[in-house]
Amino acid sequence: MSRPLRVAALISGTGSNLGVLLEARAAGRLDLDVVEVISNRGAAPGLERARAHGVHTTVIDADKAGAEGQDAAIHRRLEAVEPDLVLLTGYMRILGADLVNAWRGRMVNQHPSLLPKYKGLNTHRRALEAGDREHGASLHFVTPELDGGPVIAQVRVPIRPADDPDRLAARLGPREHDLLLAVMDLFTARRLAMTDAGVMLDGRLLDRPLQLVDDAWENEA
Ligand code: GRF
């Protein structure tokens, strides 16, 4: 048996995804330890969730530290806690290439769109404005290109005629939580890796992101 996966999470806000992870861990459903939560905002509600689960938290105010100061402080803190995986879950600041490259293959990001569509902000509104019939969320390895790293897995939701960004977000949110739990399950089993060619699952290159349908992977080998 391998030891629990050590996860460090970066957040900026609500931290509902972090909360779902912490609860799954507490219920014994995921073999991981959240060893650190870093936020750029001291007021991020997600920090309280972390503390309620006894997780150490650090605030690194990027506005004060500047972009390079932010990256250096995050890197120092990550080195101190030695995570196997760094999870960007609602972290709303851009990280520099040096930091991202230092954690290459060990840093993943959640993004609320079906990447490569709608990198960046306002994804729900953009999907609606484009007249899309479906929307979704992705989980991807982080590379220096914003929201551009190899996509591990996605989940899809329908777009309905009466949707506005809030309604669509409310439909997607719980499925994004499911996606996070399902991907973290693969990480705890050490089944995922990133290579220059893309995402490897069980040592085989994925030719497209895993798709979570209901509660199972549609295209897991
Ligand atoms: C998620 O939709 C994630 O994809 C995006 O920010 C949101 C975080 O939500 N990057 P929460 O803070 O976990 O509630």
Boltz pocket constraint, residues with backbone or C-beta under 6 A from the ligand:
constraints:
  - pocket:
      binder: B
      contacts: [[A, 11], [A, 13], [A, 14], [A, 15], [A, 16], [A, 17], [A, 18], [A, 46], [A, 88], [A, 89], [A, 90], [A, 91], [A, 110], [A, 111], [A, 112], [A, 137], [A, 138], [A, 176]]
      max_distance: 6.0
